[in-house]
Amino acid sequence: MPLRIVLVRHGLSSFNLEQRIQGRDDLSSLTEAGQLQARRTGEALRELGFQAAYSSPLQRARATAELLLASQGADLAPAFHDDLLEIDLGPWSGLLRSELRALDPEQERRWREAPETMELRRADGSVYRPVPELLEQAARFADGLLARHGDGDTVLVVAHNAILRCLVLHLLGLPASGFLRLRLDNAAISVLNLTRAGGGRPQVQLESLNGTAHLGTALPPAGPGCRLLLVRHGETDWNREGRFQGQIDIPLNAHGLAQAEAARAFLAPVPMQRAYSSDMARPLRTAEVILCSHPGVPLTTTRGLREIGHGLWEGRLESEIAAGWPDLLADWKRTPQTVQMPEGETIAEVWDRSLAAWNRIVAGLGARETALVVAHDAVNKTILCALLGLSPADIWMVKQGNGGVTVVDYPRGIAAPPVVASLNLTAHLGGVLDRTAAGAL
């Protein structure tokens, strides 16, 4: 069992409500709505047994952590840690966003467009860059957490928007320039799994990001720009058996159809204008079920979204592949970017064609349109790795469960990097954790 880290942003605060800059000043407190969010988050996490809980000492995070744990009836108190303090925006703290634009327009523009380059001045006159400084702070906290906890532990971390984003960036090995690629809403739940092998850097998997279904909101509210809903197809018998299916056209099983129906109900309130699918049976049927709640939305299939071609591995169990290609299978698990599937594809080839298909879809969307895209595990992972700033070597860092929903926004236009607003949402399939089939691709 991996070390599981559950991240929760604090509930709605008074400064959030007033649209004031908070930073690490302790002037903002939880609103009544924020207190309710904290309790609901605790109820949603009741299925998990935490071995430890950590919180920022600022009152909005402290209250969230205490209310969350109290709602579980758990005999566990949060430990408060200064390395979970929010970003230091000293001279900006307490300002309305409108006031900030008038006071410091150049740095405010940097905050919106390239926050890692933003500079502020401390009271002693020294200049500093808040986001790179915060990323170093996140690294210190992560190092301490890993020193205290091992495989099998489940740890709760309650903090703030910017520090939690930096913590995710650090664990994924991403630079400060990835700060705008992530979104974390008030009281949202994110889950990371860390496995240590051989004492080196832990293997990190982002299981889910920015889940808000427990708050009564299926998806984070959409802003300006187009939105894409990336869904993995429902389960097949071969997923359940752990058989490599690749481009063999295996249909959904009964459970996979139920997962598609759950995704349909989950996404029923979400307006959609277009839909796209791999041309294979399992994603196409998943898309058709989801669109039962969106009659009239055109569905287009594309070969570019087909699953990776596993070649001679297709139709085989992992144990059979281990017997015939032990070294290649080991490489596939450790360094997937180096593997040429026997008579099949490489991850680089899947990366190129899936991203080309994705970019064509994005280019065809209007500024406020939402599109459904249904594809496969490896295809979705390559797309998400590219959008997050990861590489083909990192496909195991993101999880895509059968029937899971990912939300990608382009708030600054399609020429700018997108925002992964949510990743691998599976609450509609039963609970916070992804319990979908762990079988082969």
Summary of the structure (lengths in Angstrom):
residues: 441
radius of gyration: 21.8
end to end distance: 21.1
largest distance: 66.9
contacts: 1587
relative contact order: 0.14
helix: 44%
strand: 19%
